Amino acid sequence: MAYSEKVKDHYKNPRNVGEIENASGVGTVGNAKCGDIMRMYLDIDENTGIIKDCKFKTFGCGAAVATSSMATELVKGKTIEEALKVTNKAVMEALDGLPPVKVHCSLLAEQAIHSALWNYAEKKGIKIEGLEKPVNDVSELDDDDDEF
Ligand code: FES
C-alpha cells in the first residue's frame, strides 16, 4: 500500500491537533467497523461566519490522522458555505490521493466537520443551507463493505 508524500507528511506532522475551549461547534463521529473516533472543534466568527480556527483529536488510523489534518487546514479561513465543499474527495485530492482501502477513513474528517457545523447551527438556532444531519457512525455511509 503506497501513501503519497503529502499523506506521510500530514501523518507524521499533523496540523491543528488539540481542542478549542468554548468552541463555536464541536462534532464527534466514529466508524463502528474499525472503531476509530474523531472529534472536530470549530471557532466561527459570529459576524462574518468565517471559520477562524479548527482543531481535531482522533483515535484513528494514519489515514484518518492525515485526512483530518488536511481537512482542518482546508476549512480554516473559509466561510461555512465554503467549508461544506471540503468533502472527503476534496481532502483526498489535496493529499494526492489515498490507497483504495483507506478511502473510507477520509469520511471521518468530512463528517466530523459537518457534525461540528450542525452543533454550531443548533446552538445558534440557525439552519445552514446544504447541511444534512450528520451520522454518528460513518460506516453507514460506506458502500464498500468488503474493504475492511
Ligand atoms: Fe478506521 Fe482508518 S481504519 S478510520
Backbone and ligand atoms as CSV (ligand in chain L), in Angstrom:
chain,resi,resn,atom,element,x,y,z
A,1,MET,N,N,0.852,-1.189,0.000
A,1,MET,CA,C,0.000,0.000,0.000
A,1,MET,C,C,0.893,1.246,0.000
A,2,ALA,N,N,0.745,2.062,-1.026
A,2,ALA,CA,C,1.633,3.220,-1.136
A,2,ALA,C,C,0.912,4.501,-0.733
A,3,TYR,N,N,1.527,5.246,0.137
A,3,TYR,CA,C,0.977,6.548,0.538
A,3,TYR,C,C,1.755,7.659,-0.147
A,4,SER,N,N,1.052,8.727,-0.498
A,4,SER,CA,C,1.724,9.881,-1.107
A,4,SER,C,C,2.600,10.572,-0.064
A,5,GLU,N,N,3.530,11.379,-0.537
A,5,GLU,CA,C,4.401,12.123,0.383
A,5,GLU,C,C,3.574,13.042,1.284
A,6,LYS,N,N,2.514,13.622,0.702
A,6,LYS,CA,C,1.688,14.545,1.497
A,6,LYS,C,C,0.969,13.808,2.628
A,7,VAL,N,N,0.487,12.605,2.320
A,7,VAL,CA,C,-0.175,11.826,3.371
A,7,VAL,C,C,0.830,11.521,4.478
A,8,LYS,N,N,2.027,11.096,4.090
A,8,LYS,CA,C,3.050,10.771,5.095
A,8,LYS,C,C,3.383,11.996,5.943
A,9,ASP,N,N,3.496,13.143,5.274
A,9,ASP,CA,C,3.827,14.376,5.987
A,9,ASP,C,C,2.744,14.728,7.004
A,10,HIS,N,N,1.483,14.689,6.573
A,10,HIS,CA,C,0.396,15.061,7.492
A,10,HIS,C,C,0.192,14.023,8.587
A,11,TYR,N,N,0.602,12.782,8.308
A,11,TYR,CA,C,0.512,11.758,9.347
A,11,TYR,C,C,1.611,11.976,10.394
A,12,LYS,N,N,2.809,12.288,9.911
A,12,LYS,CA,C,3.933,12.463,10.844
A,12,LYS,C,C,3.866,13.783,11.585
A,13,ASN,N,N,3.401,14.822,10.885
A,13,ASN,CA,C,3.309,16.154,11.497
A,13,ASN,C,C,1.895,16.696,11.357
A,14,PRO,N,N,0.950,16.095,12.041
A,14,PRO,CA,C,-0.429,16.554,11.853
A,14,PRO,C,C,-0.607,18.007,12.308
A,15,ARG,N,N,-1.352,18.787,11.494
A,15,ARG,CA,C,-1.617,20.186,11.813
A,15,ARG,C,C,-2.884,20.271,12.669
A,16,ASN,N,N,-2.896,21.259,13.539
A,16,ASN,CA,C,-4.130,21.600,14.269
A,16,ASN,C,C,-4.655,20.484,15.173
A,17,VAL,N,N,-3.733,19.766,15.811
A,17,VAL,CA,C,-4.172,18.773,16.786
A,17,VAL,C,C,-4.453,19.475,18.107
A,18,GLY,N,N,-5.552,19.114,18.743
A,18,GLY,CA,C,-5.861,19.687,20.043
A,18,GLY,C,C,-7.330,19.972,20.169
A,19,GLU,N,N,-7.665,20.855,21.117
A,19,GLU,CA,C,-9.057,21.235,21.262
A,19,GLU,C,C,-9.180,22.739,21.385
A,20,ILE,N,N,-10.378,23.255,21.161
A,20,ILE,CA,C,-10.631,24.690,21.294
A,20,ILE,C,C,-11.600,24.859,22.453
A,21,GLU,N,N,-11.171,25.644,23.446
A,21,GLU,CA,C,-12.052,25.910,24.570
A,21,GLU,C,C,-13.196,26.805,24.121
A,22,ASN,N,N,-14.375,26.558,24.622
A,22,ASN,CA,C,-15.566,27.328,24.221
A,22,ASN,C,C,-15.707,27.403,22.706
A,23,ALA,N,N,-15.528,26.280,22.063
A,23,ALA,CA,C,-15.639,26.241,20.597
A,23,ALA,C,C,-17.054,26.607,20.161
A,24,SER,N,N,-17.160,27.184,18.972
A,24,SER,CA,C,-18.479,27.526,18.419
A,24,SER,C,C,-19.260,26.257,18.112
A,25,GLY,N,N,-18.541,25.223,17.690
A,25,GLY,CA,C,-19.185,23.953,17.382
A,25,GLY,C,C,-18.212,22.810,17.579
A,26,VAL,N,N,-18.727,21.698,18.109
A,26,VAL,CA,C,-17.903,20.507,18.303
A,26,VAL,C,C,-18.647,19.316,17.720
A,27,GLY,N,N,-17.948,18.488,16.997
A,27,GLY,CA,C,-18.601,17.319,16.422
A,27,GLY,C,C,-17.756,16.078,16.617
A,28,THR,N,N,-18.405,14.988,16.982
A,28,THR,CA,C,-17.692,13.721,17.146
A,28,THR,C,C,-18.346,12.669,16.270
A,29,VAL,N,N,-17.540,11.973,15.515
A,29,VAL,CA,C,-18.070,10.875,14.714
A,29,VAL,C,C,-17.140,9.675,14.865
A,30,GLY,N,N,-17.680,8.507,14.590
A,30,GLY,CA,C,-16.878,7.302,14.680
A,30,GLY,C,C,-17.159,6.382,13.511
A,31,ASN,N,N,-16.427,5.319,13.482
A,31,ASN,CA,C,-16.683,4.281,12.492
A,31,ASN,C,C,-16.767,2.968,13.258
A,32,ALA,N,N,-17.978,2.434,13.339
A,32,ALA,CA,C,-18.201,1.248,14.171
A,32,ALA,C,C,-17.407,0.046,13.673
A,33,LYS,N,N,-17.054,0.041,12.394
A,33,LYS,CA,C,-16.373,-1.142,11.859
A,33,LYS,C,C,-14.915,-1.221,12.277
A,34,CYS,N,N,-14.227,-0.078,12.250
A,34,CYS,CA,C,-12.816,-0.127,12.646
A,34,CYS,C,C,-12.625,0.393,14.064
A,35,GLY,N,N,-13.655,1.037,14.621
A,35,GLY,CA,C,-13.570,1.525,15.995
A,35,GLY,C,C,-12.908,2.880,16.131
A,36,ASP,N,N,-12.587,3.526,15.011
A,36,ASP,CA,C,-11.907,4.816,15.097
A,36,ASP,C,C,-12.897,5.945,15.391
A,37,ILE,N,N,-12.381,6.962,16.082
A,37,ILE,CA,C,-13.221,8.086,16.507
A,37,ILE,C,C,-12.502,9.401,16.210
A,38,MET,N,N,-13.267,10.413,15.853
A,38,MET,CA,C,-12.675,11.728,15.618
A,38,MET,C,C,-13.542,12.817,16.209
A,39,ARG,N,N,-12.895,13.818,16.781
A,39,ARG,CA,C,-13.633,14.981,17.290
A,39,ARG,C,C,-13.058,16.237,16.652
A,40,MET,N,N,-13.947,17.092,16.193
A,40,MET,CA,C,-13.544,18.319,15.493
A,40,MET,C,C,-14.100,19.533,16.232
A,41,TYR,N,N,-13.268,20.545,16.381
A,41,TYR,CA,C,-13.658,21.798,17.052
A,41,TYR,C,C,-13.564,22.941,16.058
A,42,LEU,N,N,-14.596,23.791,16.034
A,42,LEU,CA,C,-14.575,24.953,15.140
A,42,LEU,C,C,-14.748,26.235,15.942
A,43,ASP,N,N,-13.966,27.239,15.580
A,43,ASP,CA,C,-14.144,28.577,16.137
A,43,ASP,C,C,-14.623,29.464,14.992
A,44,ILE,N,N,-15.887,29.888,15.068
A,44,ILE,CA,C,-16.504,30.607,13.952
A,44,ILE,C,C,-16.786,32.052,14.348
A,45,ASP,N,N,-16.393,32.979,13.507
A,45,ASP,CA,C,-16.667,34.397,13.751
A,45,ASP,C,C,-18.167,34.651,13.585
A,46,GLU,N,N,-18.781,35.137,14.660
A,46,GLU,CA,C,-20.239,35.333,14.672
A,46,GLU,C,C,-20.707,36.265,13.560
A,47,ASN,N,N,-19.928,37.288,13.284
A,47,ASN,CA,C,-20.383,38.314,12.338
A,47,ASN,C,C,-20.153,37.926,10.891
A,48,THR,N,N,-18.988,37.374,10.621
A,48,THR,CA,C,-18.658,37.088,9.222
A,48,THR,C,C,-18.981,35.648,8.829
A,49,GLY,N,N,-19.155,34.771,9.814
A,49,GLY,CA,C,-19.382,33.365,9.500
A,49,GLY,C,C,-18.120,32.672,8.998
A,50,ILE,N,N,-16.987,33.291,9.270
A,50,ILE,CA,C,-15.726,32.686,8.812
A,50,ILE,C,C,-15.134,31.796,9.909
A,51,ILE,N,N,-14.643,30.658,9.487
A,51,ILE,CA,C,-14.037,29.722,10.433
A,51,ILE,C,C,-12.621,30.219,10.747
A,52,LYS,N,N,-12.470,30.709,11.971
A,52,LYS,CA,C,-11.185,31.313,12.348
A,52,LYS,C,C,-10.177,30.252,12.742
A,53,ASP,N,N,-10.692,29.190,13.354
A,53,ASP,CA,C,-9.766,28.152,13.809
A,53,ASP,C,C,-10.476,26.801,13.803
A,54,CYS,N,N,-9.680,25.775,13.682
A,54,CYS,CA,C,-10.227,24.422,13.613
A,54,CYS,C,C,-9.190,23.477,14.192
A,55,LYS,N,N,-9.609,22.652,15.118
A,55,LYS,CA,C,-8.675,21.672,15.693
A,55,LYS,C,C,-9.350,20.306,15.776
A,56,PHE,N,N,-8.524,19.282,15.851
A,56,PHE,CA,C,-9.105,17.946,15.942
A,56,PHE,C,C,-8.319,17.046,16.872
A,57,LYS,N,N,-9.037,16.016,17.313
A,57,LYS,CA,C,-8.420,14.943,18.098
A,57,LYS,C,C,-8.944,13.646,17.537
A,58,THR,N,N,-8.107,12.648,17.484
A,58,THR,CA,C,-8.602,11.386,16.959
A,58,THR,C,C,-7.952,10.182,17.617
A,59,PHE,N,N,-8.750,9.128,17.769
A,59,PHE,CA,C,-8.227,7.791,17.973
A,59,PHE,C,C,-8.437,7.131,16.642
A,60,GLY,N,N,-7.519,7.334,15.738
A,60,GLY,CA,C,-7.773,6.829,14.392
A,60,GLY,C,C,-6.512,6.320,13.739
A,61,CYS,N,N,-6.682,5.711,12.603
A,61,CYS,CA,C,-5.546,5.176,11.856
A,61,CYS,C,C,-4.753,6.326,11.219
A,62,GLY,N,N,-3.651,6.004,10.607
A,62,GLY,CA,C,-2.792,7.019,9.994
A,62,GLY,C,C,-3.502,7.825,8.925
A,63,ALA,N,N,-4.323,7.156,8.127
A,63,ALA,CA,C,-5.030,7.869,7.057
A,63,ALA,C,C,-6.071,8.813,7.651
A,64,ALA,N,N,-6.670,8.416,8.769
A,64,ALA,CA,C,-7.638,9.294,9.429
A,64,ALA,C,C,-6.937,10.535,9.982
A,65,VAL,N,N,-5.748,10.345,10.528
A,65,VAL,CA,C,-4.966,11.476,11.043
A,65,VAL,C,C,-4.612,12.426,9.898
A,66,ALA,N,N,-4.094,11.865,8.812
A,66,ALA,CA,C,-3.652,12.701,7.682
A,66,ALA,C,C,-4.828,13.449,7.053
A,67,THR,N,N,-5.965,12.772,6.892
A,67,THR,CA,C,-7.101,13.456,6.253
A,67,THR,C,C,-7.678,14.524,7.174
A,68,SER,N,N,-7.705,14.266,8.471
A,68,SER,CA,C,-8.225,15.288,9.385
A,68,SER,C,C,-7.318,16.491,9.403
A,69,SER,N,N,-6.017,16.221,9.434
A,69,SER,CA,C,-5.049,17.312,9.435
A,69,SER,C,C,-5.254,18.193,8.202
A,70,MET,N,N,-5.351,17.576,7.045
A,70,MET,CA,C,-5.557,18.341,5.813
A,70,MET,C,C,-6.915,19.043,5.827
A,71,ALA,N,N,-7.940,18.365,6.328
A,71,ALA,CA,C,-9.283,18.969,6.360
A,71,ALA,C,C,-9.285,20.232,7.219
A,72,THR,N,N,-8.592,20.198,8.358
A,72,THR,CA,C,-8.565,21.391,9.215
A,72,THR,C,C,-7.859,22.534,8.487
A,73,GLU,N,N,-6.796,22.203,7.756
A,73,GLU,CA,C,-6.092,23.238,7.004
A,73,GLU,C,C,-7.001,23.845,5.931
A,74,LEU,N,N,-7.811,22.987,5.308
A,74,LEU,CA,C,-8.659,23.459,4.212
A,74,LEU,C,C,-9.829,24.308,4.700
A,75,VAL,N,N,-10.389,24.019,5.857
A,75,VAL,CA,C,-11.561,24.800,6.294
A,75,VAL,C,C,-11.178,26.103,6.988
A,76,LYS,N,N,-9.962,26.178,7.489
A,76,LYS,CA,C,-9.556,27.409,8.192
A,76,LYS,C,C,-9.590,28.600,7.252
A,77,GLY,N,N,-10.220,29.685,7.705
A,77,GLY,CA,C,-10.281,30.894,6.884
A,77,GLY,C,C,-11.437,30.877,5.893
A,78,LYS,N,N,-12.176,29.773,5.851
A,78,LYS,CA,C,-13.287,29.686,4.902
A,78,LYS,C,C,-14.612,30.053,5.572
A,79,THR,N,N,-15.593,30.382,4.745
A,79,THR,CA,C,-16.946,30.579,5.267
A,79,THR,C,C,-17.568,29.192,5.475
A,80,ILE,N,N,-18.681,29.168,6.180
A,80,ILE,CA,C,-19.371,27.896,6.413
A,80,ILE,C,C,-19.766,27.258,5.077
A,81,GLU,N,N,-20.266,28.066,4.172
A,81,GLU,CA,C,-20.691,27.549,2.861
A,81,GLU,C,C,-19.501,26.908,2.129
A,82,GLU,N,N,-18.364,27.588,2.177
A,82,GLU,CA,C,-17.171,27.044,1.509
A,82,GLU,C,C,-16.692,25.767,2.209
A,83,ALA,N,N,-16.818,25.759,3.535
A,83,ALA,CA,C,-16.342,24.595,4.298
A,83,ALA,C,C,-17.151,23.349,3.944
A,84,LEU,N,N,-18.413,23.552,3.573
A,84,LEU,CA,C,-19.246,22.404,3.196
A,84,LEU,C,C,-18.752,21.751,1.905
A,85,LYS,N,N,-17.972,22.507,1.147
A,85,LYS,CA,C,-17.430,21.934,-0.100
A,85,LYS,C,C,-16.150,21.143,0.152
A,86,VAL,N,N,-15.664,21.178,1.392
A,86,VAL,CA,C,-14.477,20.392,1.741
A,86,VAL,C,C,-14.949,18.955,1.998
A,87,THR,N,N,-15.203,18.250,0.919
A,87,THR,CA,C,-15.667,16.863,1.017
A,87,THR,C,C,-14.480,15.931,1.203
A,88,ASN,N,N,-14.774,14.682,1.477
A,88,ASN,CA,C,-13.651,13.745,1.626
A,88,ASN,C,C,-12.871,13.632,0.313
A,89,LYS,N,N,-13.569,13.804,-0.803
A,89,LYS,CA,C,-12.865,13.760,-2.101
A,89,LYS,C,C,-11.915,14.934,-2.238
A,90,ALA,N,N,-12.380,16.113,-1.833
A,90,ALA,CA,C,-11.525,17.304,-1.913
A,90,ALA,C,C,-10.294,17.129,-1.030
A,91,VAL,N,N,-10.500,16.539,0.146
A,91,VAL,CA,C,-9.380,16.320,1.064
A,91,VAL,C,C,-8.392,15.319,0.456
A,92,MET,N,N,-8.934,14.272,-0.138
A,92,MET,CA,C,-8.053,13.275,-0.754
A,92,MET,C,C,-7.256,13.876,-1.906
A,93,GLU,N,N,-7.931,14.705,-2.702
A,93,GLU,CA,C,-7.217,15.348,-3.809
A,93,GLU,C,C,-6.081,16.213,-3.290
A,94,ALA,N,N,-6.359,16.947,-2.221
A,94,ALA,CA,C,-5.327,17.818,-1.644
A,94,ALA,C,C,-4.146,17.013,-1.119
A,95,LEU,N,N,-4.395,15.751,-0.807
A,95,LEU,CA,C,-3.328,14.881,-0.284
A,95,LEU,C,C,-2.700,14.022,-1.387
A,96,ASP,N,N,-3.054,14.289,-2.628
A,96,ASP,CA,C,-2.587,13.483,-3.763
A,96,ASP,C,C,-3.053,12.033,-3.674
A,97,GLY,N,N,-4.235,11.843,-3.122
A,97,GLY,CA,C,-4.861,10.528,-3.148
A,97,GLY,C,C,-4.590,9.668,-1.934
A,98,LEU,N,N,-5.423,8.619,-1.800
A,98,LEU,CA,C,-5.265,7.631,-0.735
A,98,LEU,C,C,-5.405,6.248,-1.375
A,99,PRO,N,N,-4.761,5.244,-0.806
A,99,PRO,CA,C,-4.984,3.888,-1.325
A,99,PRO,C,C,-6.470,3.532,-1.189
A,100,PRO,N,N,-7.027,2.781,-2.137
A,100,PRO,CA,C,-8.468,2.496,-2.137
A,100,PRO,C,C,-8.990,1.956,-0.803
A,101,VAL,N,N,-8.248,1.106,-0.126
A,101,VAL,CA,C,-8.759,0.541,1.127
A,101,VAL,C,C,-8.804,1.569,2.250
A,102,LYS,N,N,-8.217,2.738,2.013
A,102,LYS,CA,C,-8.187,3.771,3.046
A,102,LYS,C,C,-9.128,4.948,2.748
A,103,VAL,N,N,-9.834,4.850,1.641
A,103,VAL,CA,C,-10.724,5.956,1.258
A,103,VAL,C,C,-11.767,6.215,2.337
A,104,HIS,N,N,-12.285,5.153,2.947
A,104,HIS,CA,C,-13.338,5.338,3.959
A,104,HIS,C,C,-12.852,6.160,5.150
A,105,CYS,N,N,-11.557,6.142,5.416
A,105,CYS,CA,C,-11.021,6.877,6.566
A,105,CYS,C,C,-11.231,8.383,6.398
A,106,SER,N,N,-11.231,8.840,5.136
A,106,SER,CA,C,-11.383,10.272,4.888
A,106,SER,C,C,-12.804,10.745,5.193
A,107,LEU,N,N,-13.742,9.800,5.302
A,107,LEU,CA,C,-15.116,10.188,5.639
A,107,LEU,C,C,-15.223,10.705,7.067
A,108,LEU,N,N,-14.352,10.217,7.937
A,108,LEU,CA,C,-14.380,10.675,9.325
A,108,LEU,C,C,-14.169,12.181,9.383
A,109,ALA,N,N,-13.181,12.652,8.630
A,109,ALA,CA,C,-12.859,14.085,8.658
A,109,ALA,C,C,-14.028,14.904,8.118
A,110,GLU,N,N,-14.547,14.496,6.973
A,110,GLU,CA,C,-15.659,15.230,6.358
A,110,GLU,C,C,-16.867,15.272,7.298
A,111,GLN,N,N,-17.206,14.137,7.850
A,111,GLN,CA,C,-18.408,14.087,8.682
A,111,GLN,C,C,-18.203,14.774,10.035
A,112,ALA,N,N,-16.970,14.767,10.531
A,112,ALA,CA,C,-16.703,15.457,11.792
A,112,ALA,C,C,-16.886,16.970,11.608
A,113,ILE,N,N,-16.505,17.493,10.450
A,113,ILE,CA,C,-16.724,18.912,10.161
A,113,ILE,C,C,-18.229,19.187,10.094
A,114,HIS,N,N,-18.956,18.341,9.384
A,114,HIS,CA,C,-20.404,18.533,9.284
A,114,HIS,C,C,-21.058,18.477,10.659
A,115,SER,N,N,-20.581,17.552,11.465
A,115,SER,CA,C,-21.151,17.386,12.787
A,115,SER,C,C,-20.884,18.623,13.660
A,116,ALA,N,N,-19.686,19.192,13.540
A,116,ALA,CA,C,-19.354,20.406,14.306
A,116,ALA,C,C,-20.185,21.591,13.810
A,117,LEU,N,N,-20.417,21.666,12.511
A,117,LEU,CA,C,-21.249,22.741,11.953
A,117,LEU,C,C,-22.699,22.571,12.395
A,118,TRP,N,N,-23.146,21.341,12.445
A,118,TRP,CA,C,-24.517,21.048,12.886
A,118,TRP,C,C,-24.694,21.499,14.339
A,119,ASN,N,N,-23.698,21.189,15.144
A,119,ASN,CA,C,-23.716,21.580,16.551
A,119,ASN,C,C,-23.768,23.103,16.689
A,120,TYR,N,N,-22.990,23.789,15.863
A,120,TYR,CA,C,-22.986,25.260,15.853
A,120,TYR,C,C,-24.379,25.789,15.488
A,121,ALA,N,N,-24.971,25.235,14.440
A,121,ALA,CA,C,-26.292,25.687,13.982
A,121,ALA,C,C,-27.344,25.450,15.057
A,122,GLU,N,N,-27.247,24.318,15.744
A,122,GLU,CA,C,-28.213,24.024,16.803
A,122,GLU,C,C,-28.090,25.011,17.951
A,123,LYS,N,N,-26.845,25.292,18.323
A,123,LYS,CA,C,-26.622,26.241,19.421
A,123,LYS,C,C,-27.142,27.622,19.079
A,124,LYS,N,N,-26.958,28.017,17.825
A,124,LYS,CA,C,-27.353,29.356,17.390
A,124,LYS,C,C,-28.824,29.416,16.974
A,125,GLY,N,N,-29.441,28.245,16.812
A,125,GLY,CA,C,-30.812,28.207,16.342
A,125,GLY,C,C,-30.941,28.655,14.894
A,126,ILE,N,N,-29.947,28.321,14.085
A,126,ILE,CA,C,-29.997,28.686,12.662
A,126,ILE,C,C,-29.985,27.417,11.807
A,127,LYS,N,N,-30.284,27.621,10.530
A,127,LYS,CA,C,-30.215,26.489,9.617
A,127,LYS,C,C,-29.100,26.776,8.614
A,128,ILE,N,N,-28.237,25.828,8.398
A,128,ILE,CA,C,-27.166,26.001,7.408
A,128,ILE,C,C,-27.612,25.329,6.119
A,129,GLU,N,N,-27.757,26.159,5.092
A,129,GLU,CA,C,-28.216,25.658,3.794
A,129,GLU,C,C,-27.263,24.581,3.266
A,130,GLY,N,N,-27.818,23.450,2.871
A,130,GLY,CA,C,-26.981,22.407,2.267
A,130,GLY,C,C,-26.362,21.446,3.266
A,131,LEU,N,N,-26.591,21.695,4.552
A,131,LEU,CA,C,-26.014,20.796,5.568
A,131,LEU,C,C,-27.070,19.797,6.019
A,132,GLU,N,N,-26.777,18.521,5.808
A,132,GLU,CA,C,-27.702,17.485,6.251
A,132,GLU,C,C,-27.275,16.963,7.608
A,133,LYS,N,N,-28.231,16.444,8.338
A,133,LYS,CA,C,-27.918,15.936,9.676
A,133,LYS,C,C,-26.821,14.873,9.572
A,134,PRO,N,N,-25.719,15.089,10.270
A,134,PRO,CA,C,-24.600,14.141,10.138
A,134,PRO,C,C,-24.886,12.819,10.865
A,135,VAL,N,N,-24.217,11.790,10.433
A,135,VAL,CA,C,-24.365,10.487,11.089
A,135,VAL,C,C,-23.327,10.377,12.211
A,136,ASN,N,N,-23.625,9.554,13.208
A,136,ASN,CA,C,-22.639,9.323,14.261
A,136,ASN,C,C,-21.640,8.259,13.848
A,137,ASP,N,N,-22.106,7.374,12.990
A,137,ASP,CA,C,-21.266,6.256,12.578
A,137,ASP,C,C,-21.066,6.329,11.061
A,138,VAL,N,N,-19.869,6.709,10.640
A,138,VAL,CA,C,-19.658,6.910,9.205
A,138,VAL,C,C,-19.679,5.607,8.414
A,139,SER,N,N,-19.597,4.473,9.085
A,139,SER,CA,C,-19.625,3.218,8.324
A,139,SER,C,C,-20.995,3.044,7.653
A,140,GLU,N,N,-22.005,3.786,8.143
A,140,GLU,CA,C,-23.320,3.765,7.482
A,140,GLU,C,C,-23.257,4.367,6.078
A,141,LEU,N,N,-22.279,5.243,5.858
A,141,LEU,CA,C,-22.166,5.929,4.562
A,141,LEU,C,C,-21.311,5.150,3.589
A,142,ASP,N,N,-20.616,4.173,4.106
A,142,ASP,CA,C,-19.626,3.477,3.302
A,142,ASP,C,C,-20.291,2.374,2.501
A,143,ASP,N,N,-20.216,2.467,1.176
A,143,ASP,CA,C,-20.872,1.433,0.391
A,143,ASP,C,C,-19.923,0.290,0.045
A,144,ASP,N,N,-18.704,0.384,0.497
A,144,ASP,CA,C,-17.703,-0.609,0.124
A,144,ASP,C,C,-17.361,-1.513,1.287
A,145,ASP,N,N,-18.305,-2.341,1.676
A,145,ASP,CA,C,-18.138,-3.129,2.909
A,145,ASP,C,C,-16.986,-4.114,2.871
A,146,ASP,N,N,-16.600,-4.524,1.682
A,146,ASP,CA,C,-15.621,-5.587,1.581
A,146,ASP,C,C,-14.218,-5.161,1.960
A,147,GLU,N,N,-14.008,-3.877,2.051
A,147,GLU,CA,C,-12.623,-3.439,2.143
A,147,GLU,C,C,-12.111,-3.265,3.565
A,148,PHE,N,N,-12.885,-3.686,4.535
A,148,PHE,CA,C,-12.394,-3.550,5.907
A,148,PHE,C,C,-11.529,-4.746,6.299
L,1,FES,FE1,FE,-10.679,3.397,10.762
L,1,FES,FE2,FE,-8.977,4.351,9.024
L,1,FES,S1,S,-9.179,2.310,9.621
L,1,FES,S2,S,-10.557,5.381,10.027
